[in-house]
Amino acid sequence: MIPWLFKLFLLAEACVLIAVANCLLPGASAARVIVVLLSIMGVWRLSHGTLTWCLAQMLRWRDGRALDWRNQFMALGKEIAARLVSFNWSQPFPALAMGRDPVGALGRDPTGAVDGTPILLVHGFFSSRGMWIRFRKRLVGAGCGPVYTMDLKHVFGHVKDMVPSLHERIEAIARETGREQVILIVHSMGGLVSRQYLQVHGGQRIARLITLGSPHHGTRIAKIALFTCTRDMRRESGFLSALAAREAAHPPTVPTTSIYTLNDDLVYPPESSELPWAENISVRGVGHVSLLFDHAVFEIVMKRLDAPGRARQA
């Protein structure tokens, strides 16, 4: 569903560009038409990262937080680049960017090594498996794997509604590989789905959990929520409060690392990503989506994969 929505956005953009070109053509030179169209395309793509970045800076300023402009602009640049790839290529066209992943079969997925602990990459809100285009390539290049991806179902419903699709994928991987456990590496809302999975199904199937930019205690950006799942991600939402209470009573035993960026433009405040029962690691100079594209973040993940429960091929 999500890839088709991204395709629809690109189609709508193309229609706007055609309409603008038709308005300009009668009295404008070809060079002017091209410049105008390229300007529209550039401004639209820059807006993908700058609007939420400006909102995050406003919240930081209002809260009296120090604004480290060097890191903030570094994060903005990386975020725009990551969203250019993700929103215009890997998410609208995941079959071309990532290889086909037929429903009900593993097909060309997995990639990577075949003898290690399976790794499952889980996306976040309004995303698809295409988010992992760079990260999966790096895992495979490092000899990790087998590496799997998935598309969560019911992505606009409650977070708990997505748990069955995660459970189904984990069980399918276990059957395919003959392994009893998988490693979960998850982004953003995928961290909340994974925590709810642990509450429902326990941690027997999970060797290690690594979350990237997950709003474990919610995000103030979700106040403008339009969907059920984003309302679940509000600060002190009923879902998050109940989840935290269950974890406080019975802390998960799965080795867990939460990696988050202090420059996040979607999870605010960034400390919302910290879990009391997990290892918490903060980074700087990288944005929310670009956590999946940043080499330094990948190296942090690799160090955790080399710990007990390692994912590299022996």
Buried (B, 14 or more C-beta within 10 A) or exposed (E): EBBEEBEEBBEEBEEBBEEBBEEBEEEBEEEEBEEBBEEBBEEEBBEBBBEBBEBBBEBBEEEEBEEBEEBBEBBBBBBBBBBBBBBBBBBBBBEEBBBEBEEEEBEEBBBBBEEBBBBBBBBBBBBBBBBBBBBBBBBBEBEBBBBBBBBBBBBBEBBBBBBBBBBEBBEBBBEBBEBEBBBBBBBBBBBBBBBBBBBEBEBEBBBBBBBBBBBBBBBBBBEEBEBBBBBBBBBEBEBBEEBBEBBEEEEBEBBBBBBBBBBBBBBBBBEBBBBEEBEBBBBBBBBBBBBBBBEEBBEBBBEBBEEEBBBBBE
